């Protein structure tokens, strides 16, 4: 079994910042016990492909990068452990259950569908399987991210967190926004509750200044990771960033497209601006 989470910290000699980036959905290591019945080319549509590479330079800026190695469709770190699709289980789930709109789409804690329509399994899962996934993958990811954030907050008295994602170029009939083209970037701070407004505005203004179409809190506003870690009253600020896949990849082939270098440079420049913001506000 591959390690479920990888942490890349600034190299010796690089001044650290109270800044953490995490990529929970770019993992490529499909566990042997998953045994999906769906073709891999469809299954891989769930991946935030190349997001860990797009943000992979951030330790040079003094930030920490945390990334999952397992795929989100196996178990999703950006869900609560209560987001259980009980109808997809062969037996009884003994823990608490709190479903969401994600559950109804088959994209709760353990995904059962891709794109809301393609079943991943030709069988029901057992509760013990789900619990094993929580214990061996979900929990280590959260514990690792918690530890990195807590250490930096203790050292600096403040913390900024970027939750890194990509999104399909269009929604579909099963998504909240429907089958329409999406903005180039979507920023999510859960309606202003997970970070100070100036943090969101800094990122939005940077991207808009480069000519990109930027939306805030629609159609994505952030799920479990920014909800959990974004506590502005404690000087903990979390912002979700969604990059439109058309900016850097061929969604059907899951390969980088001709726009990848330009988008990678934009993201590198954006992250440098984020580091400058943190440096100015975090007493680093």
TIKE-8106 format. One record per atom (N, C-alpha, C): x negated, y negated, z negated. Coordinates in steps of 0.1 Angstrom, whole numbers, plus 5000, padded with zeros to 4 digits. Last residue first. Example, Ala and Ser with C-alpha at 12.3 -4.5 7.8 and 13.67 -1.06 7.14 Angstrom:
# residues 2
487250224929/486350114929/487150004921/486850574922/487750454922/486850334922/
END
This chain:
# residues 284
494446284908/493346384911/492046304914/496846174901/495646144892/494546244895/498946214919/498646314909/497446294900/499246014938/500246024928/499946124916/497146034956/497445904951/498445914939/497046304961/495846244956/496246104949/499546334974/499346394961/498146334954/499046184997/500146144988/499846204974/496946335008/496746195004/497746144995/498346575014/497246575004/496946434999/500046475033/500646525021/499546525010/498246415053/498946305047/499646345034/497346675058/496346585053/497146465047/499746775068/499246825056/498146745050/499846635093/500846625083/500446665069/497546745105/497646605102/498646575091/498447015108/497246985101/497246835096/500746975124/500947025110/499646995102/499446875147/500446795140/500646835126/497947105154/497246985150/498246885143/500047285159/499047315149/498347185144/501147155182/501947165169/501047195157/499047185200/499547055197/500247055183/498747475202/497647385197/498147245193/501447555211/500947595198/499747495193/502447515235/502647405226/501947435213/502347755249/501347645253/501447535243/502947995222/503147935235/502147825238/502248315207/502048175208/502248115222/504848555206/503448515210/503448365209/507348695207/506648675195/505148655198/508948715229/507748795229/506948795216/511048545221/511348685225/510148765225/509848305214/510548375204/510848525208/506848175217/507848245226/508548335216/505947895197/505948035201/507048065211/506047625190/504747685189/504747835194/508447505191/507347415191/505947485192/510447685188/510147645202/508847565203/510747705160/509847805167/509547765182/510547435139/511247495150/510347585158/509747475106/509247435119/510047505130/510747355075/511147445086/510547395099/509747315043/509547265056/509847375066/510847215010/510847325021/510647255034/509247104982/509947064994/509747185004/509147024947/509147134958/509947084970/507446914919/508146874932/507946974942/507346834887/507146944896/508046924908/507846664865/506846634875/506346754883/510146734853/508946784847/507646754856/511946624870/511946564856/510646614849/511846784892/511146654892/511046594878/511347084899/511947024887/511346884885/511247344919/511447204920/512147144908/511347624916/510047544912/510247394913/513847714923/513247754910/512047664906/514347594947/515347574936/514647604923/512347684963/512347544959/513247514948/513047964962/511747914958/511747764954/515847994971/515448024957/514047964953/516147744995/516847844988/516147874974/516947465015/516047525006/516847634998/518547365034/518247275024/517247335013/519247375069/518647445057/518247335047/520247225090/521147325084/520547405072/519846985065/520747055074/520047105086/517946855050/518946925043/520046985052/517046645076/516846665061/518146735056/515346655107/516546655099/516246685085/513546495132/513446545119/514846545112/511946505162/513246495156/513246565143/508746335166/509546455164/510946425158/507046125168/507946145178/508846265177/505446065147/504746135158/505746165169/507245955130/506245865136/505545925147/508446185121/509246095129/508245995137/506346275104/506746355116/507546265126/506246065085/505046105092/505446175105/508846065074/508345945082/507045985090/508946315061/509846275072/509346165081/506946285042/506846395053/507746355064/507846075027/506546065033/506446165044/510446155019/510346045028/508946045035/509746355000/510446395013/510346285023/508446184982/507746294988/508446345001/510346004974/509245954981/508446064988/512246154958/512546104972/511346064980/510846434942/511046294942/511346244956/512646744945/511446664945/511746514945/515046864942/513846954940/512546874940/517346714949/517246774935/515846844932/518046634974/517346544965/517146594951/519346854986/520046734984/519446644973/517147034987/518347064980/519146944976/515246955004/514946934990/516246954981/513847035034/514947075025/514447045011/513546945068/513046935055/514146965045/512947065100/514047045090/513347045076/511946975132/511547005118/512746985109/513446955155/512047005156/511547045142/516847075152/515846965152/514447035152/518447315174/518047255161/516947145162/521347365194/519847345193/519547275179/523947595182/523447465187/521947455186/526047785172/525147805183/524747665190/526047695136/526647745149/525547755160/525247625111/525247525121/525847565134/525247865096/526147755092/526247645103/525448155118/524748065109/525647945107/526748325136/526748365122/526048265112/526448225161/527848225156/527848265141/523348045156/524248135163/525548135156/520847785163/521647865155/522447965163/517647785180/519147755180/519747835169/515047845174/515347715181/516847675181/514647975141/514947995155/515347855161/512047845120/513447875122/513647895137/509647895093/509947855107/511447895109/508147755063/509047845071/509047805085/506847695031/506647695045/507447795053/507047475006/507547605009/507647615024/504847294987/505447305001/505747445004/504647114958/504747244964/505447234977/502846954932/503646944944/503547074952/502646854898/502546964908/503446934920/501046744868/501946724879/501746834889/499046784850/500246724845/501346694856/496746924857/496946784862/498146714856/496747164843/495447094845/495746944849/499347254844/498747234831/497447154832/499747274872/500547174864/499847144850/497947474877/497647344883/498447234875/499147684864/497747654861/497447514865/501647704876/501547674862/500147624858/500947784902/501647654899/501447614885/499848034898/499047934905/499647794902/501948174885/500648154878/499848044885/504048174905/504248104892/502848074885/502848334924/503148194927/503348114914/502648574910/501448514915/501748364918/505348624904/504448614893/503148544898/506448644930/506848544921/505848514910/505048874940/504948744947/505348634938/505649074921/504349024922/504148894929/508549084927/508049034914/506548994915/508649194953/509249064950/508649004937/507049434951/506849334961/507349194956/507549614931/506349624937/506049514947/510149554920/509049574911/507649564918/511749544944/511649434934/510349444926/511449804953/510949684961/510849564953/512549944933/511149964936/510649844944/515249864935/514549824923/513049844925/515849974960/515949834958/515049794946/515650244953/514850194963/514750034962/517750264934/516350284929/515350234940/519950244949/519650134940/518150144935/519550344983/519750374969/519250254960/521150235013/519950245005/520450284991/522750415040/522850325029/521550345020/521650425074/522050485062/522250375051/520450305095/521550395098/521950475086/519449955092/519450095088/520650175093/519949715104/518549755102/518449905099/522249605128/522049675115/520549725115/522649285140/521949415143/521649485130/523949055131/524749145139/523949285142/522448865118/523848875114/524548985121/519848875126/520648795133/522148805130/519749195112/518949095119/519949005127/520849335081/521049295095/520049195099/520049375055/520649485062/520949465077/517549275032/518249255044/518849385050/517749224999/517249325009/518149315021/518948964993/517649014987/516949114996/520548895023/520448875009/519048915005/521548915049/520248855047/520048815032/524148965057/523249075057/521749035055/525848765054/525248775068/524248885068/526548775028/527548805038/527048825052/524148685017/524548825015/525548865025/524148415022/523148505029/523548645028/526048315006/526448315021/525348405028/525748544978/525648414985/526148424999/526348704946/526148704961/526148554966/525048834920/525648704923/525348684938/524949084896/525149054910/525748914912/522849254872/523849154876/523849124891/522349624877/522049484873/523149384876/523149864888/523449844873/523149694869/524749964916/523749874911/524049834897/525550304925/525850174918/524650094914/524750414959/525150434945/525350294938/524150324984/524750454983/525250484969/524849984994/524150084986/524950214985/526149795007/525149855015/524349965007/527749674989/528449764999/527449835007/526049504975/526449624969/527049724979/523649314981/524749354989/525249494985/522549084957/522549224961/523849254970/521048874943/521648854956/521748994963/519548884920/521048914919/521748914932/517048804925/517248944924/518748984922/517248544950/517248594936/517448744936/514948484977/516348514972/516148554957/512548484989/513248354988/514748374984/511448724992/511048654981/511848524978/513248995003/513048855006/512648784993/512149305017/512749235005/512349085006/512349345045/512149455035/512649415021/512449105057/513549195059/513449315050/509948985052/511148935045/512349035046/507149205050/508149135058/509349105049/504149135031/505249225034/506349145042/502448945023/501949035033/503049125038/502848605015/503348745014/502748825025/500548365002/501348415013/501648565011/499548054991/500048184987/500848234998/496947824989/497847884998/498248024993/496147514973/496247664972/497247714983/494147234985/495347304981/495247454980/492047104996/492047114981/493247184976/491747125022/492246995017/492246995002/491147385026/490047285029/490447145024/493547515022/492547515011/491447415014/494947475047/495247385035/494247395024/494847625070/493747535067/493847465054/497247765074/496147835069/494947755065/499547695086/499247625073/497947685067/499547855108/499747715110/499347635098/499348105096/498248055104/498347905106/501748145085/500648145076/499348095083/503348135108/503448025098/502248025089/503448345125/502348255127/502348135117/506848415122/505648445128/504648325129/508748485101/508348345103/506948365109/510748755112/509548705107/509348555110/512948855125/513148795112/511948735106/512148975148/512748845149/512948775135/511449235142/510449125140/510948985142/513549385150/513349365136/512349245133/513249385178/514449315172/514149285157/510949535180/511049405186/512149325182/511549775167/510649685160/510749545167/514949885165/513749875173/512849755167/516250035135/516249925145/514949915152/516150185114/516550255126/516550155138/513350185091/514450125098/514850205110/511550265068/512250355077/513450295084/510150195044/511350115049/512150195058/507950335036/509250385031/510450295036/505750195046/506150325053/507550365048/506149835050/505949955042/506550085048/504649635073/505949705071/505649825063/503049345072/502749485068/504149555064/503449085077/503449175089/503349325085/504848775065/504248905063/504449005074/506048535064/505148555075/504448695074/507548435042/508248505053/507348545065/506348265024/506948395019/507448485030/503848075019/504548125031/505048265028/503247775000/503547915001/504247955014/500947544987/501747584999/502047734997/500347324961/500447464965/501347474977/498447094943/499247114955/499147264960/496646924928/497846994922/498847014933/493446994943/494646914941/495746994935/489847024939/491247074939/492246974937/487246954960/487946904949/489446954949/484947204968/486147124973/486947084961/483147354955/482647224960/483847144966/484447664965/483647594956/483047464962/487547634984/486147684982/485447604971/490847664972/489847584978/488447644975/492348004977/492147874969/491047794976/494748214986/493548154991/493348014984/496248514979/496048374974/494748324980/498748744989/497348694991/497348544986/500649024980/500548874981/499048844981/500649294980/501849224985/501749074986/498149494994/498449404983/499649314988/499449795009/498649665010/499049574998/499250125000/500050005000/499149885000/
END
